[in-house]
Amino acid sequence: MSIWGLIANASVVVQLVMLLLISASIFSWVVIFQRIRVLNNAKNIRLEFEDNFWSGMDLSQLYRKITVEQDSVEGVENIFTAGIKEFTRLRQNINMDPDAIMEGVQRAMRVALTREEEKLDQHLPFLASVGSTSPYIGLFGTVWGIMHSFIGLAEVQQATLATVAPGIAEALIATAIGLFAAIPAVISYNRFSASVDALIVSYETFSDEFSSILHRKVHGRDGGEG
């Protein structure tokens, strides 16, 4: 009546269900640890960048620091570099309308924001799928195991608790494994979704603030020349 003995003696269908749920649980934990690393990295990048951005550092100097001194540009830094790069490129055209410049800058930052959002949301649907389907898959294994157990009891003249218990126990293990796979996935998905939403809101806020700064910059230049 050990757990391993029950699993070994379970029907092939129940064993396949258990294997599927264990595999889903393992992949879920891989995704969980990977998402923790990605989200923590995005938060650290945002905090460090905002400290530099609001410290009064020249935008050109900050751009060079990000693009030259770092191996990769991620998170809010990607939105900033996309905006400043497009702003510099469009501003070189003397006949370019200031409003057209700002439209191009905002469009470039929206594209960068969308790409960062896709990176943050990556693999989260998998956690949602595991959390929502694992209990039902485990329940299917339980129902199948109990059905298989009762079919076996039909061939026995006298059914006792000793003959019924192993079949029911091995069937219930499938439900237990399904819950074991689903609970961490659901908790992690909800927590990661909240963290992603908070980061996206901070990215959007920065995009609006940065657009305001560039708007004043480009109109201030035109006003001075006029």
Summary of the structure (lengths in Angstrom):
residues: 226
radius of gyration: 28.3
end to end distance: 89.5
largest distance: 103.3
contacts: 699
relative contact order: 0.16
helix: 86%
strand: 0%
